[in-house]
Amino acid sequence: MTVIARLDAPGCGCDAAQGLASIDQALERIRALPRRKDTEDVPLAVAMGRVLARPVTARANVPPFASSAMDGYALCAGDLIGDGPWVLPVSARIAAGDDARAPLPPGHAARIFTGGAVPGGADCVVMQEAVTAHPGRIEIRTRPTPGQHVRSVADDMEQGDVILPAGRRLTARDIAAAAASGRASVTVTKALRVALLLTGNEIVPQRQDLAPGQIWDVNGPMMIAMLTRPDVEITARAVAEDDADALTAQIAALADMADLLITSGGISVGDTDLVKPSLLALGGTIHLSGVAIKPGKPVSVGTLGSTAWLGLPGNPVSAHVIWQVFGTALLDHLTGRQPVTARRHAVLADPLEHKPGRCEMRPALLAGHDANGREMVRFEGQTHSARVATLARADGLILIPAEADHMRAGDLVEFLPFET
């Protein structure tokens, strides 16, 4: 069995091929780009999906008082003298939210409900199923222990504890924790302003009938869908003009209104691939030009002033794969999110053939589990950059190392689930 055990590394571990950067090197360059540090305070109600710029700490102990974990009776275990059964008078009734500062008289019990404050003088709760209730008194046959069914002060959070670290992209669970800590708002990085520029004279919108040589725009709707998230603001979407001067002016205008400019197509070496020359003509810097990956080798990253640039391939499958591998990493870096490892191991359901030289990210479908309970993946024999239907059938990407030429059914590969 082949085991690939580098899940802690960001890329595939392949060496650069054909003078191109490896996946690892490309990710390192992406994470070396300057990032914005603008922040804002937002209410918890609208903080879902935003990235914390400052940690969330507990305002007070949670819970701030000892409380009952059960419906039952609060009492002092030491009041039960000798052998049982014991009979105690019930002198109080405490529900959640009641003021229970009055101490419990020695030898007495208090009827208490889940979440109710345990009164002074009591150190345990006997659940109601273990008690025989009579008018004004209870009978207990089993001796309780101190602390039984009691949630102690700060059992969940202690005042000043870091509940959520900076760099965390907030989930509903995080919102719950922040609310429990007493925070009504959180400090997050400002939403990243993103502009899109689509190249290709053959691209037309879906509402338009196709003329000879034309195809419908795929990358535009796909990218808008992947960028529709709380920590992103799409500021502009444009179609590139087929003129070098006009394209240069478009790039300059879009960069002025965005923190990140994403272009689709026009980044290879053909006569009509004008994006890089336009960027350089404006004084931009290209930090990455090509990666030893299949599909999506031409992927490029640069900067124009304070604006980052991501150049995606024009083929939709390539653009989607590159977004999953590099686009999400760039977005996380620019928004301040701490890197996360989503990859996990899966088992090949069928043998796999691969041409050595570049790491390949091949769309794959989760296909149940093997006899050992491990996830299995199925995949097509090759990756086709223009077959968009394969994306809809896939659950993620399998990472095929650059040096691999053949892998057997049952071998382990790394599986990267699609983020969106």
N, C-alpha and C positions, 0 to 999 in steps of 0.2 A: 504493500500500500504506500502511496506517495502522500506525505504529510507536509503541508505548507504552514508553518507555525509562526509567521511574522505578523500576526494581527495587530501588534502594537505599533508597527511602522505605518506611516501614512500612505506609502505607495506600494509598488510590487517588488522593490528591491532589485530591479533589473539595472544593468549597466547601460550607459548611453550607447545607442546604436546609430550608425550612419551619420555621426556628427551631431546627433540630436540629444536633447536633454532627456534624462530618465524621468520617470514619474516622480520619484523621490526628489530629484533635483528641481523639477518644475514646481512642486509643492513648496519647497524651501524658498524659491524665488518669489512665489506668491505671498508667502508669509513674511517676506522681508519688505514688502511694499509699505509705504507710509499709510497710516489710517487716520480717519477723523476721530476727534475726541469730544465732539459736542454732545451734551447730555440734556435731558429734560426730565421733569417729574411728571408721572402720569398716574391717575387713579387705578386701583387694582382692577376695576371693572373693564378697563381698556388696555390692560398690560399683557394680555395673552399674546405669546409669540414675540414679545420684545426681548431685547438682550440687556441684562442688568449691567449697569455701569458701576454701581456700588453694591457691596454686600447688604443683605437684609439681616438685621439683628433683632433679637427679641426685646420688646419694650419693657417687659415685665416677666415674672415667673408665670409659666403656664403648666398646669392650672395655678392660679394665685392662692388657692386655699385647698385643703384636703377635701376631697369629694367622694361620694359614693359611686362605686362601679356597678351597683345592683339596686334593684328595688328590695327593701328589707327593713332591718332594724339596726340602728347604731347604738353601741353600748361600749362599756369598758370591760375587756376580757377579765381583768383582775377582780371585778365585782362578783364573779361566779365562784363562790366558795364551796369547797367540798365536792362531793359527787353529785351529778345531775339526777333527774332534770332540775332546771332552775326556772323560777317564775319571777319576772320583773314587771313592774308597772310601766306603762307607756305614758310619758308625760309631755311629749312634743310630737309635732308633725312637720317634716321639712321636705319641701319640694325644691326642684331646681329653681334658683333665683331668689329663694327665701333668705331673709336675714337670720343667720343661725349663730349670732355672736353670744347669745345667752348660753352659759355652760349647762351641761346635763347634770342634774343632781346625782350624787353617788347612788349606785344600785338601781338606777332607772334606765330605760331604753327610749329611743325616739324612732317613731315611724319615719323612714327616709326613702326617697325615690332617687333613681339614677341621676347623677349630676348635682344632687343636693349637697350642701356644705356639711361636713361632719362636725358636730358641735364640740366645743371644749369639754373635756371629761370623757369623751368616747374615743376609742382607738381601733375599732373594728366594726364591720357590718356583717350581720347574719342575714343571708338571703331569705326572702319570705317563704320559700318552699321548705326551708329547714326549721320553720317555727310553727307552733300551734297557737293561733291567735284566739284570745278570749276578750270579751268587753273590758277595755282598760288595762289589759295585761297580756303578756305572752309567755309561752312555755318553750324552753330550749332544752333539747336532749343531747346535743353534741357540742362540746366545748370549742369555741372559736379561738383563733390565735390573733395576737395583736397585728394590725396592718391588713387583716383579711378583708378583701373586697373594698379597699380604700385606695384611691388615687392620691398619692402624696403631692405636696407642694413641689412645683417645678419638675413633675414627673415627665413632662413632655419637653419643655424648654426652660432654660434658666436665663434670667435677665442678662442681656449682653451677648448671649450665644449667637454665633453666626449661623443663621438658618439657611440662607441661600448665598452662595459665593458670587462675586462679580464674574461676568462672562457667561452666565447661565441664560439660555433662551427659555423663557418662562412657559411652563405648561399649566394646565388646570390644577395639577397637584401642587405646583409651586405657589400658585395664587392662594390655594387653601392654606398652605403653611405660612405665607406672608400675612394673611388675614388673621390667623391664629396667633401670630407673633405681635399683633396689635398695630400693624402698619396699614394705613389707608391708601398710601401711594408708594411708588418705588421710583428710583432713579435709573433711567435707561438711556442707552445711546439713541441719538436721534435717528429716525428712519432714514435709510440710505436712499438717496435720490439716484434713480437709474434711468438712462435714456437708451433706446433701442434704435439701431440703424440697420435696415435690411438691404442687402445688395443682390443684384441679379436682374437683368433685363427681362428674363423669362417669367418672373414672379408676378402674379396678379391676384387680387382678392377673390374670395370664394363667390361673391355676389356677381362676378363678371364671368361671362362665357369665355372659354378658352379659344384662342386663336392658334394657328399652327406654330409650334415651337414653344408654347407657353405652358406653365404649370401653376397650380394654385399655391398660394403662400401657406407653408406649414410652420416654418420657424417662428413667424410673428405670433400667431395664436399660441403656439407651444411655449414660447418664452414668456409671454404675458401670463399664462397660466402658472408657470413655475415661479414667476416673480410676484404673484399675488399673495402676499404674506404681510403680516403686521409691521415687520421691520424694514419694509421696502416701500418706496413711493415711486411709481413710474411717472416720470416728468414729461417724457416725449417719446413718440414712436414715429419714425420716418422711413421712407424708401429712398435708397441712394440714387442719385442721378448718374447717368452714364458719361460723365465728363470729369476729368481729373480736377479741374479748378472748382467746379460746382461741388464735387465730393469733398474737397478740402474745406470749402466754406461750410458745408453741412457738418462735418466733424467738429470744426471750431465752434459752431453755434451750439451743437448738442453738448459738447464738453463743458461749455459755460453754464449749463443748467443742470449738471449732474455731478455726482460723486463717482459714478461708475458708468462708463459708456460701453455698451455691448454691441458689437457688430456681427452680422451673420454673412459669411461668404466673403470673397474678395481678398483672401489672405494667403493664397498659394503663390505660384511663380509665373502664372500666365500673364499675357498682355493686358487682360482686363482686370487683373487683381491689383487694385489701386489703393487699398486701405492703408497698407503699411507706408507706401511712399507719401500719401497724404498726411499721415500722422507725423512722419519725419519732417516733412516740409513745414509743419507748424511748430517745429522745435520739440516734438515729443521724443520719448525714449522707449525703445523696445527692450524689455527685460527678458523676454522668452519668445523664441521663434522656432516652433516645432518641437515635438516630443516623440520619443520612441514608443508610440502607442498605436494600437489599431482598434477601432477606427479613430480618425481625428488627428492625424499626425500634424497638420498645419497649425494647430492651436497656438495662439500668440497672446502675450500679455505685455502691457506697457503702461506708460503714464504720459499725460499731457497736462502740464502744470500740476495742479492738485487733484486732477481727475484720473482715476485708474481706467484702463482699457482692457477689455477681454475680447479677443477676436475668435469667434466660433467658426467652424467649417460650415459651408452652405448646405451639405447633405444633412437631412433631418436626423437620421439615426446617429451620425457622427456628432452633430450638435448636441443631441440629447445625452449621449454618452459622455462627451467632454464636459457638459454642464454638471453631470452627476459627480464626475471625478474632480474637476478643477473649479467649475463655476460655484458650486456650493462651498468649497474651501475658500474661495476668494470672497464670497459674500459673508461667510462667517468671520473671516479675518477683518474685513472692513467694518463690520458691525460690532467687533469686539468679542464675539462668541468664542469661548474656549474650544479647541479642537476636540471632536468626539470621534470615536471609532465605531462605525456602524457595521463594519465587515464581520462576517462570521464564517465558520466552516460549513460546507455542505458536501454531499457525496454525489459523484457523477453517476447518473442512471445508465449512461451509455458510454462507449469509448469515444475518445476525442482526438482529432487530428489537428495539428497546428504547424504553421510554417515558422521556424525559429527566426529570431531577429528583433521582433518588437513584442512587448507585452500586449496582450489582447484582452479587451473587455467585451465579452460576448453576451448578448441578451439571453436570459435563461428563465425558465418557468419552474417554480417550486412544484414538486411532484410527489408529495407525501413523505413517508419515512421508511427507512430500511428496517431489517429485522432487529437492528440494534437501537432503533429509535432516533437515528440521525436523519436530518433533512436531506432529501434528494432533489437534484435539479436535472431538467432536460433542456435541450438546446438544439438549434439548427446546426447543420454541418459547417456553415460558414456565416460570417457577419456581412450583411449586405447594407451598405450605407444609405441606400435610397428606399429600402423596403420598410416603410413606416408601420405597416400592419404588425410587424414583428414586435414593435414596442408595446402595442396594446395587449399582446399575448404574453408578455414577459413580466416577471415580478422583480427583476433586478439584473445584475451583471455578474458573470463569473470572471475571475481574474486568472488568465492563463500566462504563466511566466514566459519571459522572452526565450529562454533556452529550451522550453518543452517542445517536443515534436509529436509526442503521443502520450495520452493518458488513458488508463483503463477504467472500465466501469467499476465502481467501488472506490476509486481514488478520491482523496479529499482535495477540494479547491476552496478558495476564498470566494464568498458570495457577498456582493454589495447590494442590499435592497434599494429600490428606487425611493428617493426621498419624497418625490411628488409625481 
